[in-house]
Amino acid sequence: MTTQSDTIVGLGTGSTTVFAIQHLGERLKNGEIKNIVGIPTSFQSENLARECGIPLTTLNAVDHIDLAIDGADEVDPQKNLIKGGGAAHTQEKLVDSFADYFIVVVDSSKLVEKLGTNFLLPVEIIPKAMKPVMLHLEKLGGKSELRTAVKKDGPIITDQGNFVLDVKFDSLHDLAELEKTINNIPGVLNNGLFVGLADLVIVGELQDGQPLVREF
């Protein structure tokens, strides 16, 4: 499924979706498609979409989203995802779950047999609730670390003004139940498990030095 004219599109966040947003803007500019409206999932995707000439709206102004395009940090064989490397997973989940069709674009390094293999689980929390949430997660078998900024002292702050915990579980199982259980902890806004949301996963990779795009 590709983006057609007269479409409301969810615009994901991250290095992979940068190319998708830029490509969408080029198609609009060239007249290949028209009447496209985007709903960004972060300040980053909002700013890039504006630079690319994509008209924007908000979730509160529409009654549906035709298509969402986003990346992922890990994808398992059932197309379940871990997202949140860019600390935008709360808005991403809002947009991606509201879309009629959700496309995930990744490179082959993001494909894993089991979620949690290479990437910790991000959990967005209210700052005042950090210690209680960490204790709750510990009871679930998770070891939490507060995500800190790279070029400044202190924690990463999300677009919602919250903190992100990166949580290590020895094993992630019963994913749908775990997603709900973590989200029900008082002080948690959302976590980076995206279970049963992706309709299509597109994988980009190199084979014999040549770029290849395939459906997963």
GROMACS elastic network, one bead per residue, 0.5 to 0.9 nm:
[ bonds ]
;  ai    aj funct       b0    kb
    1     4     6  0.88447   500
    1    67     6  0.89868   500
    1   101     6  0.86961   500
    1   103     6  0.84676   500
    1   200     6  0.87744   500
    2    67     6  0.88274   500
    3     7     6  0.71440   500
    3     9     6  0.79290   500
    3    24     6  0.79829   500
    3    33     6  0.82321   500
    3    36     6  0.87303   500
    3    67     6  0.75455   500
    4     7     6  0.61869   500
    4    32     6  0.89115   500
    4    33     6  0.62771   500
    4    34     6  0.80088   500
    4    36     6  0.80676   500
    5    32     6  0.83571   500
    5    35     6  0.57420   500
    5    36     6  0.60907   500
    6    33     6  0.81303   500
    6    34     6  0.64499   500
    6    36     6  0.55174   500
    6    37     6  0.79568   500
    7    34     6  0.85490   500
    7    35     6  0.68398   500
    7    36     6  0.51315   500
    7    37     6  0.64877   500
    7    38     6  0.84645   500
    7    65     6  0.79130   500
    7    66     6  0.60518   500
    7    67     6  0.75568   500
    8    35     6  0.86708   500
    8    36     6  0.60334   500
    8    38     6  0.58049   500
    8    39     6  0.74134   500
    8    57     6  0.88929   500
    8    62     6  0.86838   500
    8    64     6  0.77576   500
    8    65     6  0.52324   500
    8    66     6  0.53027   500
    8    67     6  0.66250   500
    8    68     6  0.84919   500
    9    36     6  0.72617   500
    9    37     6  0.61724   500
    9    39     6  0.61303   500
    9    40     6  0.85498   500
    9    65     6  0.61144   500
    9    66     6  0.60750   500
    9    68     6  0.54125   500
    9    69     6  0.74809   500
    9    99     6  0.81848   500
   10    37     6  0.86832   500
   10    38     6  0.57411   500
   10    40     6  0.60552   500
   10    41     6  0.73528   500
   10    65     6  0.67748   500
   10    66     6  0.80334   500
   10    67     6  0.61012   500
   10    69     6  0.60742   500
   10    70     6  0.80297   500
   10    92     6  0.85384   500
   10    95     6  0.60333   500
   10    96     6  0.69109   500
   10    99     6  0.73190   500
   10   102     6  0.87026   500
   11    17     6  0.75115   500
   11    20     6  0.84478   500
   11    21     6  0.69733   500
   11    38     6  0.62346   500
   11    39     6  0.57566   500
   11    41     6  0.60954   500
   11    42     6  0.86640   500
   11    45     6  0.65398   500
   11    46     6  0.81438   500
   11    49     6  0.82012   500
   11    67     6  0.89523   500
   11    68     6  0.62110   500
   11    69     6  0.57791   500
   11    70     6  0.66784   500
   11    92     6  0.85014   500
   11    95     6  0.82857   500
   11    96     6  0.89883   500
   12    16     6  0.88851   500
   12    17     6  0.58841   500
   12    18     6  0.82357   500
   12    20     6  0.88938   500
   12    21     6  0.84356   500
   12    39     6  0.86987   500
   12    40     6  0.64451   500
   12    41     6  0.55143   500
   12    42     6  0.77055   500
   12    45     6  0.66089   500
   12    68     6  0.72762   500
   12    69     6  0.57301   500
   12    71     6  0.68220   500
   12    88     6  0.88242   500
   12    92     6  0.64294   500
   12    95     6  0.84672   500
   12    96     6  0.83701   500
   13    16     6  0.79378   500
   13    17     6  0.59535   500
   13    18     6  0.72479   500
   13    40     6  0.79510   500
   13    41     6  0.62706   500
   13    42     6  0.64540   500
   13    43     6  0.88832   500
   13    44     6  0.68504   500
   13    45     6  0.56402   500
   13    70     6  0.65147   500
   13    71     6  0.71397   500
   13    86     6  0.71415   500
   13    88     6  0.69804   500
   13    89     6  0.87228   500
   13    92     6  0.76207   500
   14    17     6  0.55793   500
   14    18     6  0.63327   500
   14    44     6  0.82322   500
   14    45     6  0.80315   500
   14    70     6  0.79324   500
   14    71     6  0.67386   500
   14    72     6  0.85612   500
   14    85     6  0.81548   500
   14    86     6  0.64055   500
   14    88     6  0.89150   500
   15    18     6  0.53124   500
   15    19     6  0.74277   500
   15    71     6  0.80542   500
   16    19     6  0.59343   500
   16    20     6  0.71373   500
   16    70     6  0.77061   500
   16    71     6  0.59600   500
   16    72     6  0.87041   500
   16   105     6  0.67358   500
   16   106     6  0.66771   500
   16   107     6  0.83259   500
   17    21     6  0.61286   500
   17    22     6  0.84489   500
   17    45     6  0.84447   500
   17    69     6  0.71113   500
   17    70     6  0.57777   500
   17    71     6  0.61221   500
   17   105     6  0.73649   500
   17   106     6  0.89671   500
   18    21     6  0.52821   500
   18    22     6  0.61843   500
   18    23     6  0.85759   500
   18    45     6  0.75639   500
   18    48     6  0.76524   500
   19    22     6  0.50743   500
   19    23     6  0.59917   500
   19    24     6  0.84917   500
   20    23     6  0.50867   500
   20    24     6  0.61079   500
   20    25     6  0.86041   500
   20    69     6  0.76548   500
   20    70     6  0.86198   500
   20   105     6  0.88408   500
   21    24     6  0.50594   500
   21    25     6  0.61962   500
   21    26     6  0.86723   500
   21    45     6  0.79529   500
   21    48     6  0.74366   500
   21    49     6  0.63695   500
   21    52     6  0.75045   500
   21    54     6  0.84500   500
   21    69     6  0.88623   500
   22    25     6  0.50805   500
   22    26     6  0.62515   500
   22    27     6  0.87728   500
   22    48     6  0.78494   500
   22    49     6  0.75754   500
   22    51     6  0.88962   500
   22    52     6  0.61245   500
   23    26     6  0.50567   500
   23    27     6  0.62903   500
   23    28     6  0.86825   500
   23    52     6  0.87692   500
   24    27     6  0.52128   500
   24    28     6  0.63171   500
   24    29     6  0.86714   500
   24    33     6  0.87194   500
   24    36     6  0.89418   500
   24    49     6  0.89470   500
   24    52     6  0.81066   500
   24    54     6  0.78226   500
   25    28     6  0.51201   500
   25    29     6  0.61418   500
   25    30     6  0.86093   500
   25    49     6  0.73972   500
   25    51     6  0.86420   500
   25    53     6  0.59140   500
   25    54     6  0.58522   500
   26    29     6  0.50148   500
   26    30     6  0.60545   500
   26    31     6  0.85307   500
   26    32     6  0.86556   500
   26    52     6  0.73242   500
   26    53     6  0.85760   500
   27    30     6  0.51147   500
   27    31     6  0.61278   500
   27    32     6  0.51402   500
   27    33     6  0.60040   500
   27    34     6  0.84346   500
   28    31     6  0.51950   500
   28    32     6  0.61028   500
   28    33     6  0.53276   500
   28    34     6  0.59002   500
   28    35     6  0.83955   500
   28    36     6  0.77409   500
   28    52     6  0.89527   500
   28    53     6  0.78494   500
   28    54     6  0.75771   500
   29    32     6  0.77709   500
   29    33     6  0.84164   500
   29    34     6  0.88070   500
   29    52     6  0.85406   500
   29    53     6  0.75885   500
   30    33     6  0.78965   500
   31    34     6  0.65096   500
   33    36     6  0.74798   500
   35    55     6  0.86052   500
   36    54     6  0.71515   500
   36    55     6  0.69588   500
   36    56     6  0.86652   500
   37    54     6  0.66582   500
   37    55     6  0.51346   500
   37    56     6  0.53390   500
   37    57     6  0.65975   500
   38    46     6  0.86956   500
   38    49     6  0.77522   500
   38    54     6  0.65647   500
   38    55     6  0.61344   500
   38    57     6  0.61877   500
   38    58     6  0.82181   500
   39    45     6  0.89262   500
   39    46     6  0.78979   500
   39    55     6  0.88060   500
   39    56     6  0.57720   500
   39    57     6  0.54993   500
   39    58     6  0.56285   500
   39    59     6  0.69924   500
   39    65     6  0.84118   500
   39    68     6  0.87908   500
   39    95     6  0.76263   500
   40    43     6  0.75660   500
   40    44     6  0.83221   500
   40    45     6  0.54597   500
   40    46     6  0.51168   500
   40    47     6  0.88449   500
   40    49     6  0.77967   500
   40    56     6  0.74981   500
   40    57     6  0.81459   500
   40    58     6  0.78243   500
   40    91     6  0.84467   500
   40    92     6  0.84335   500
   40    95     6  0.81833   500
   41    44     6  0.81058   500
   41    45     6  0.63593   500
   41    46     6  0.73101   500
   41    88     6  0.68432   500
   41    89     6  0.82789   500
   41    90     6  0.84633   500
   41    91     6  0.50957   500
   41    92     6  0.52026   500
   41    93     6  0.86639   500
   41    94     6  0.83449   500
   41    95     6  0.69244   500
   42    45     6  0.53369   500
   42    46     6  0.61089   500
   42    47     6  0.85889   500
   42    88     6  0.61913   500
   42    91     6  0.69274   500
   42    92     6  0.79462   500
   42   159     6  0.68600   500
   43    47     6  0.60302   500
   43    48     6  0.85092   500
   43   159     6  0.71830   500
   44    47     6  0.53734   500
   44    48     6  0.62378   500
   44    49     6  0.85826   500
   45    48     6  0.50953   500
   45    49     6  0.59300   500
   45    50     6  0.85433   500
   46    49     6  0.52029   500
   46    50     6  0.62968   500
   46    51     6  0.87186   500
   46    56     6  0.78487   500
   47    50     6  0.52355   500
   47    51     6  0.62923   500
   47    52     6  0.87237   500
   48    51     6  0.50271   500
   48    52     6  0.62179   500
   48    53     6  0.87284   500
   48    54     6  0.88309   500
   49    52     6  0.50107   500
   49    53     6  0.62547   500
   49    54     6  0.52235   500
   49    55     6  0.76260   500
   49    56     6  0.77739   500
   50    53     6  0.50799   500
   50    54     6  0.56601   500
   50    55     6  0.70049   500
   50    56     6  0.77233   500
   51    54     6  0.77161   500
   57    60     6  0.84375   500
   57    61     6  0.66356   500
   57    62     6  0.79093   500
   58    61     6  0.53845   500
   58    62     6  0.69906   500
   59    62     6  0.56786   500
   59    63     6  0.77971   500
   59    64     6  0.81904   500
   59    65     6  0.84872   500
   59    94     6  0.86279   500
   59    95     6  0.75992   500
   59    98     6  0.89110   500
   60    63     6  0.78416   500
   62    65     6  0.75066   500
   64    98     6  0.67582   500
   64    99     6  0.66624   500
   64   100     6  0.75115   500
   65    68     6  0.72657   500
   65    95     6  0.77824   500
   65    96     6  0.86398   500
   65    98     6  0.62832   500
   65   100     6  0.61459   500
   65   101     6  0.82367   500
   66    98     6  0.87985   500
   66    99     6  0.56054   500
   66   100     6  0.51527   500
   66   101     6  0.63905   500
   66   102     6  0.87607   500
   67    96     6  0.82510   500
   67    99     6  0.54327   500
   67   100     6  0.59585   500
   67   102     6  0.58663   500
   67   103     6  0.75389   500
   68    95     6  0.71036   500
   68    96     6  0.56503   500
   68    97     6  0.87487   500
   68    98     6  0.86114   500
   68    99     6  0.58069   500
   68   100     6  0.79816   500
   68   101     6  0.63779   500
   68   103     6  0.61140   500
   68   104     6  0.83712   500
   69    96     6  0.78414   500
   69   101     6  0.87728   500
   69   102     6  0.61575   500
   69   104     6  0.59701   500
   69   105     6  0.72851   500
   70    92     6  0.79299   500
   70    96     6  0.79165   500
   70   102     6  0.78260   500
   70   103     6  0.64740   500
   70   104     6  0.50901   500
   70   105     6  0.61790   500
   70   106     6  0.86409   500
   71    83     6  0.77911   500
   71   103     6  0.83351   500
   71   104     6  0.51980   500
   71   106     6  0.57082   500
   72    75     6  0.68261   500
   72    81     6  0.63478   500
   72    82     6  0.62542   500
   72    83     6  0.50720   500
   72    84     6  0.78833   500
   72    85     6  0.82649   500
   72   104     6  0.68426   500
   72   105     6  0.72909   500
   72   106     6  0.64062   500
   72   110     6  0.72767   500
   73    81     6  0.72545   500
   73    82     6  0.55917   500
   73    83     6  0.52516   500
   73    84     6  0.73600   500
   73    85     6  0.66212   500
   73   106     6  0.80658   500
   73   110     6  0.58220   500
   73   111     6  0.86749   500
   73   118     6  0.87470   500
   73   119     6  0.69889   500
   74    80     6  0.81930   500
   74    81     6  0.54975   500
   74    82     6  0.51071   500
   74    83     6  0.70762   500
   74   106     6  0.86292   500
   74   109     6  0.83191   500
   74   111     6  0.58807   500
   74   112     6  0.64773   500
   74   114     6  0.87522   500
   74   115     6  0.64346   500
   74   116     6  0.77474   500
   74   117     6  0.83270   500
   74   118     6  0.77527   500
   74   119     6  0.70676   500
   75    78     6  0.79300   500
   75    79     6  0.56428   500
   75    80     6  0.57045   500
   75    82     6  0.67872   500
   75   106     6  0.85443   500
   75   110     6  0.59973   500
   75   112     6  0.59393   500
   75   113     6  0.81122   500
   75   114     6  0.81550   500
   75   115     6  0.69257   500
   75   201     6  0.85210   500
   76    79     6  0.52862   500
   76    80     6  0.54908   500
   76    81     6  0.66055   500
   76    82     6  0.89167   500
   76   110     6  0.86650   500
   76   111     6  0.60953   500
   76   112     6  0.51551   500
   76   113     6  0.53678   500
   76   114     6  0.56509   500
   76   115     6  0.60231   500
   77    80     6  0.74100   500
   77   111     6  0.78258   500
   77   112     6  0.73334   500
   77   113     6  0.62462   500
   77   114     6  0.79243   500
   77   216     6  0.83705   500
   78    81     6  0.88785   500
   78   195     6  0.88904   500
   78   196     6  0.79169   500
   79   194     6  0.89405   500
   79   195     6  0.78627   500
   79   196     6  0.70378   500
   79   197     6  0.80098   500
   79   198     6  0.61103   500
   79   199     6  0.79546   500
   79   200     6  0.79400   500
   79   201     6  0.71117   500
   79   216     6  0.83528   500
   80   115     6  0.79131   500
   80   175     6  0.85360   500
   80   193     6  0.75736   500
   80   194     6  0.58393   500
   80   196     6  0.58423   500
   80   197     6  0.72525   500
   80   198     6  0.70294   500
   81   115     6  0.72316   500
   81   192     6  0.77908   500
   81   193     6  0.59091   500
   81   195     6  0.64369   500
   81   196     6  0.84761   500
   81   197     6  0.84630   500
   81   198     6  0.80383   500
   82    85     6  0.87156   500
   82   115     6  0.68573   500
   82   116     6  0.77656   500
   82   119     6  0.77242   500
   82   120     6  0.83488   500
   82   121     6  0.67326   500
   82   122     6  0.81141   500
   82   191     6  0.88655   500
   82   192     6  0.52515   500
   82   194     6  0.61590   500
   82   195     6  0.86585   500
   83    86     6  0.80862   500
   83    87     6  0.83634   500
   83    88     6  0.82582   500
   83    89     6  0.59203   500
   83    92     6  0.85980   500
   83   121     6  0.78632   500
   83   122     6  0.73927   500
   83   191     6  0.84328   500
   83   193     6  0.66182   500
   83   194     6  0.72284   500
   84    88     6  0.56951   500
   84    90     6  0.81162   500
   84    92     6  0.86569   500
   84   121     6  0.78107   500
   84   122     6  0.56601   500
   84   123     6  0.81418   500
   84   124     6  0.89675   500
   84   164     6  0.89770   500
   84   191     6  0.79823   500
   84   192     6  0.54675   500
   84   193     6  0.87838   500
   85    88     6  0.76519   500
   85    89     6  0.80439   500
   85   119     6  0.86559   500
   85   122     6  0.74186   500
   85   192     6  0.88062   500
   86    89     6  0.75427   500
   86   158     6  0.89439   500
   87    90     6  0.79669   500
   87   122     6  0.76194   500
   87   123     6  0.88582   500
   87   124     6  0.78171   500
   87   156     6  0.80559   500
   87   157     6  0.81793   500
   87   158     6  0.59954   500
   87   159     6  0.82515   500
   87   163     6  0.88806   500
   87   164     6  0.69670   500
   88    91     6  0.58408   500
   88    92     6  0.61068   500
   88    93     6  0.86866   500
   88   158     6  0.68882   500
   88   159     6  0.73494   500
   89    93     6  0.58345   500
   89    94     6  0.84614   500
   89   122     6  0.81645   500
   89   123     6  0.87171   500
   89   124     6  0.82350   500
   89   190     6  0.76199   500
   89   191     6  0.71365   500
   89   192     6  0.58438   500
   89   193     6  0.88528   500
   90    93     6  0.53026   500
   90    94     6  0.64226   500
   90    95     6  0.88956   500
   90   124     6  0.74511   500
   90   160     6  0.88917   500
   90   189     6  0.73451   500
   90   190     6  0.56446   500
   90   191     6  0.71565   500
   90   192     6  0.77272   500
   91    94     6  0.50403   500
   91    95     6  0.63006   500
   91    96     6  0.84705   500
   91   159     6  0.87830   500
   92    95     6  0.52624   500
   92    96     6  0.57938   500
   92    97     6  0.82280   500
   93    96     6  0.50939   500
   93    97     6  0.56737   500
   93    98     6  0.81795   500
   93   190     6  0.85459   500
   93   192     6  0.83144   500
   93   194     6  0.73167   500
   93   197     6  0.89460   500
   94    97     6  0.56338   500
   94    98     6  0.62790   500
   94    99     6  0.89177   500
   95    98     6  0.52179   500
   95    99     6  0.63614   500
   96    99     6  0.53436   500
   96   100     6  0.85820   500
   96   101     6  0.81868   500
   96   102     6  0.60612   500
   96   103     6  0.87554   500
   96   197     6  0.74028   500
   96   198     6  0.82733   500
   97   100     6  0.80979   500
   97   101     6  0.88338   500
   97   102     6  0.77955   500
   97   194     6  0.88967   500
   97   197     6  0.63308   500
   97   198     6  0.87654   500
   98   101     6  0.87448   500
   98   102     6  0.89866   500
   99   102     6  0.61825   500
  101   197     6  0.88730   500
  101   198     6  0.78425   500
  101   199     6  0.61748   500
  101   200     6  0.82018   500
  102   197     6  0.70118   500
  102   198     6  0.52869   500
  102   199     6  0.52988   500
  102   200     6  0.66398   500
  102   201     6  0.87371   500
  103   198     6  0.62231   500
  103   199     6  0.60544   500
  103   201     6  0.58950   500
  103   202     6  0.73635   500
  104   198     6  0.65934   500
  104   199     6  0.79717   500
  104   200     6  0.61845   500
  104   202     6  0.61053   500
  104   203     6  0.84723   500
  105   200     6  0.85656   500
  105   201     6  0.59328   500
  105   203     6  0.60824   500
  105   204     6  0.77183   500
  106   109     6  0.79942   500
  106   110     6  0.64106   500
  106   111     6  0.82529   500
  106   201     6  0.74790   500
  106   202     6  0.63624   500
  106   203     6  0.51370   500
  106   204     6  0.63237   500
  106   205     6  0.89002   500
  107   110     6  0.59818   500
  107   111     6  0.78398   500
  107   202     6  0.82153   500
  107   203     6  0.51763   500
  107   205     6  0.57627   500
  108   111     6  0.55644   500
  108   112     6  0.89823   500
  108   203     6  0.59190   500
  108   204     6  0.63085   500
  108   205     6  0.57190   500
  108   206     6  0.87796   500
  109   112     6  0.79478   500
  109   205     6  0.85567   500
  110   118     6  0.86125   500
  110   203     6  0.89347   500
  111   114     6  0.88568   500
  111   203     6  0.87878   500
  112   115     6  0.65269   500
  112   116     6  0.85374   500
  112   117     6  0.68276   500
  112   118     6  0.81787   500
  113   117     6  0.79102   500
  114   117     6  0.60615   500
  114   171     6  0.86572   500
  114   172     6  0.77027   500
  114   173     6  0.88999   500
  115   118     6  0.78680   500
  115   119     6  0.77546   500
  115   120     6  0.89547   500
  115   121     6  0.89341   500
  115   171     6  0.84380   500
  115   172     6  0.65298   500
  115   173     6  0.86929   500
  115   193     6  0.89545   500
  116   119     6  0.52167   500
  116   120     6  0.58435   500
  116   121     6  0.69260   500
  116   168     6  0.76497   500
  116   169     6  0.73016   500
  116   170     6  0.82892   500
  116   171     6  0.72424   500
  116   172     6  0.64875   500
  117   120     6  0.80965   500
  117   171     6  0.87233   500
  119   122     6  0.88999   500
  119   166     6  0.88893   500
  119   168     6  0.83778   500
  120   166     6  0.55304   500
  120   167     6  0.53872   500
  120   168     6  0.53156   500
  120   169     6  0.77919   500
  121   165     6  0.79855   500
  121   166     6  0.54155   500
  121   168     6  0.65508   500
  121   169     6  0.80554   500
  121   191     6  0.72709   500
  121   192     6  0.59468   500
  121   193     6  0.72911   500
  122   147     6  0.88765   500
  122   164     6  0.62943   500
  122   165     6  0.56395   500
  122   167     6  0.62491   500
  122   190     6  0.86591   500
  122   191     6  0.57296   500
  122   192     6  0.51801   500
  122   193     6  0.82249   500
  123   163     6  0.83401   500
  123   164     6  0.54747   500
  123   165     6  0.50718   500
  123   166     6  0.63576   500
  123   167     6  0.73133   500
  123   182     6  0.82609   500
  123   183     6  0.86318   500
  123   188     6  0.70470   500
  123   189     6  0.76542   500
  123   190     6  0.60040   500
  123   192     6  0.62621   500
  124   158     6  0.79962   500
  124   162     6  0.65740   500
  124   163     6  0.57630   500
  124   165     6  0.63671   500
  124   166     6  0.89000   500
  124   187     6  0.87522   500
  124   188     6  0.60293   500
  124   189     6  0.54879   500
  124   190     6  0.54736   500
  124   191     6  0.60555   500
  124   192     6  0.83916   500
  125   128     6  0.84096   500
  125   129     6  0.68555   500
  125   130     6  0.66902   500
  125   133     6  0.77318   500
  125   162     6  0.58684   500
  125   163     6  0.53869   500
  125   164     6  0.60503   500
  125   165     6  0.72905   500
  125   186     6  0.89960   500
  125   187     6  0.56204   500
  125   189     6  0.54581   500
  125   190     6  0.74104   500
  125   191     6  0.88018   500
  126   129     6  0.54545   500
  126   130     6  0.68257   500
  126   161     6  0.81887   500
  126   162     6  0.52875   500
  126   163     6  0.63837   500
  126   164     6  0.87736   500
  126   187     6  0.53173   500
  126   188     6  0.64443   500
  126   189     6  0.70474   500
  127   130     6  0.55088   500
  127   131     6  0.89594   500
  127   161     6  0.85176   500
  127   162     6  0.58310   500
  127   163     6  0.56960   500
  127   164     6  0.88347   500
  127   187     6  0.81791   500
  128   131     6  0.79393   500
  128   132     6  0.88494   500
  128   187     6  0.79222   500
  129   132     6  0.55962   500
  129   133     6  0.59970   500
  129   134     6  0.85251   500
  129   186     6  0.77861   500
  129   187     6  0.52173   500
  129   188     6  0.79935   500
  130   133     6  0.53324   500
  130   134     6  0.61362   500
  130   135     6  0.87481   500
  130   146     6  0.86009   500
  130   163     6  0.80873   500
  130   165     6  0.83897   500
  130   187     6  0.76194   500
  130   188     6  0.89329   500
  131   134     6  0.51056   500
  131   135     6  0.62911   500
  131   136     6  0.87277   500
  132   135     6  0.51458   500
  132   136     6  0.62766   500
  132   137     6  0.86905   500
  132   186     6  0.83741   500
  132   187     6  0.80444   500
  133   136     6  0.50193   500
  133   137     6  0.61311   500
  133   138     6  0.85143   500
  133   185     6  0.68132   500
  133   186     6  0.72434   500
  133   187     6  0.65271   500
  133   188     6  0.71351   500
  134   137     6  0.50901   500
  134   138     6  0.61037   500
  134   139     6  0.87573   500
  134   142     6  0.82531   500
  134   143     6  0.76713   500
  134   144     6  0.60825   500
  134   145     6  0.85428   500
  134   165     6  0.82593   500
  134   167     6  0.89640   500
  135   138     6  0.50073   500
  135   139     6  0.64607   500
  135   140     6  0.88820   500
  135   144     6  0.89056   500
  136   139     6  0.52430   500
  136   140     6  0.66682   500
  136   142     6  0.86492   500
  136   182     6  0.85863   500
  136   185     6  0.72012   500
  137   141     6  0.64565   500
  137   142     6  0.51261   500
  137   143     6  0.70568   500
  137   144     6  0.73868   500
  137   167     6  0.80460   500
  137   182     6  0.75028   500
  137   185     6  0.85461   500
  138   143     6  0.57708   500
  138   144     6  0.75789   500
  139   142     6  0.71660   500
  140   169     6  0.85325   500
  140   178     6  0.89037   500
  140   182     6  0.87192   500
  141   168     6  0.83181   500
  141   169     6  0.60006   500
  141   170     6  0.73495   500
  141   171     6  0.86338   500
  142   167     6  0.57228   500
  142   168     6  0.53382   500
  142   170     6  0.75632   500
  143   166     6  0.82508   500
  143   167     6  0.53887   500
  143   168     6  0.50924   500
  143   169     6  0.66267   500
  144   165     6  0.59048   500
  144   166     6  0.56236   500
  144   168     6  0.64275   500
  145   148     6  0.88864   500
  145   164     6  0.85168   500
  145   165     6  0.54255   500
  145   166     6  0.52646   500
  145   167     6  0.63780   500
  145   168     6  0.84264   500
  146   155     6  0.68278   500
  146   156     6  0.83255   500
  146   163     6  0.74024   500
  146   164     6  0.61410   500
  146   166     6  0.63522   500
  146   167     6  0.87943   500
  147   154     6  0.87219   500
  147   155     6  0.57345   500
  147   156     6  0.58464   500
  147   157     6  0.89739   500
  147   163     6  0.74699   500
  147   164     6  0.56476   500
  147   165     6  0.57323   500
  147   166     6  0.63337   500
  148   152     6  0.84623   500
  148   153     6  0.74795   500
  148   154     6  0.56517   500
  148   156     6  0.50472   500
  148   157     6  0.87132   500
  148   164     6  0.85351   500
  149   152     6  0.56351   500
  149   153     6  0.63876   500
  149   154     6  0.60539   500
  149   155     6  0.53558   500
  149   157     6  0.83594   500
  150   153     6  0.75899   500
  150   154     6  0.88511   500
  150   156     6  0.85381   500
  152   155     6  0.84987   500
  154   157     6  0.89959   500
  155   163     6  0.67467   500
  155   164     6  0.79781   500
  156   162     6  0.81693   500
  156   163     6  0.61876   500
  156   164     6  0.68026   500
  157   160     6  0.77577   500
  157   161     6  0.55059   500
  157   162     6  0.54105   500
  157   163     6  0.53961   500
  157   164     6  0.74494   500
  158   161     6  0.50948   500
  158   162     6  0.52141   500
  158   163     6  0.63944   500
  158   164     6  0.74898   500
  159   162     6  0.74769   500
  160   163     6  0.89831   500
  162   189     6  0.86855   500
  168   171     6  0.85765   500
  169   172     6  0.62328   500
  172   175     6  0.66588   500
  172   178     6  0.81401   500
  173   176     6  0.85784   500
  173   177     6  0.85970   500
  173   178     6  0.74644   500
  174   177     6  0.55122   500
  174   178     6  0.60552   500
  174   179     6  0.86300   500
  175   178     6  0.50129   500
  175   179     6  0.60116   500
  175   180     6  0.86537   500
  175   193     6  0.75141   500
  175   194     6  0.88177   500
  175   195     6  0.67592   500
  176   179     6  0.52243   500
  176   180     6  0.64900   500
  176   181     6  0.87074   500
  176   193     6  0.82266   500
  176   194     6  0.84790   500
  176   195     6  0.58827   500
  176   196     6  0.81567   500
  177   180     6  0.52310   500
  177   181     6  0.60391   500
  177   182     6  0.86472   500
  178   182     6  0.60642   500
  178   183     6  0.84365   500
  178   193     6  0.84965   500
  179   182     6  0.55125   500
  179   183     6  0.62756   500
  179   184     6  0.87499   500
  179   190     6  0.86306   500
  179   191     6  0.69484   500
  179   192     6  0.81801   500
  179   193     6  0.59200   500
  179   194     6  0.79141   500
  179   195     6  0.77443   500
  180   183     6  0.51319   500
  180   184     6  0.61654   500
  180   185     6  0.89988   500
  181   184     6  0.51895   500
  181   185     6  0.68102   500
  182   185     6  0.54529   500
  182   186     6  0.89806   500
  182   188     6  0.72559   500
  182   190     6  0.78127   500
  182   191     6  0.70806   500
  183   186     6  0.79465   500
  183   187     6  0.87078   500
  183   188     6  0.57500   500
  183   189     6  0.65946   500
  183   190     6  0.54788   500
  183   191     6  0.65726   500
  184   187     6  0.85335   500
  184   188     6  0.71347   500
  184   189     6  0.87788   500
  184   190     6  0.89216   500
  185   188     6  0.56819   500
  185   189     6  0.87575   500
  186   189     6  0.84463   500
  188   191     6  0.77162   500
  190   193     6  0.88085   500
  191   194     6  0.83956   500
  194   197     6  0.61403   500
  194   198     6  0.79519   500
  195   198     6  0.79189   500
  196   199     6  0.81838   500
  198   201     6  0.70116   500
  200   215     6  0.72625   500
  200   216     6  0.73861   500
  201   214     6  0.85935   500
  201   215     6  0.58918   500
  201   216     6  0.52854   500
  202   213     6  0.68967   500
  202   214     6  0.57814   500
  202   216     6  0.58915   500
  203   212     6  0.81509   500
  203   213     6  0.56312   500
  203   214     6  0.53219   500
  203   215     6  0.60602   500
  203   216     6  0.63624   500
  204   211     6  0.71190   500
  204   212     6  0.57558   500
  204   214     6  0.66012   500
  204   215     6  0.89033   500
  205   210     6  0.82153   500
  205   211     6  0.57828   500
  205   212     6  0.53355   500
  205   213     6  0.64797   500
  205   214     6  0.83776   500
  206   209     6  0.55221   500
  206   210     6  0.52085   500
  206   212     6  0.58200   500
  206   213     6  0.86841   500
  207   210     6  0.52054   500
  207   211     6  0.64347   500
  207   212     6  0.67061   500
  208   211     6  0.84783   500
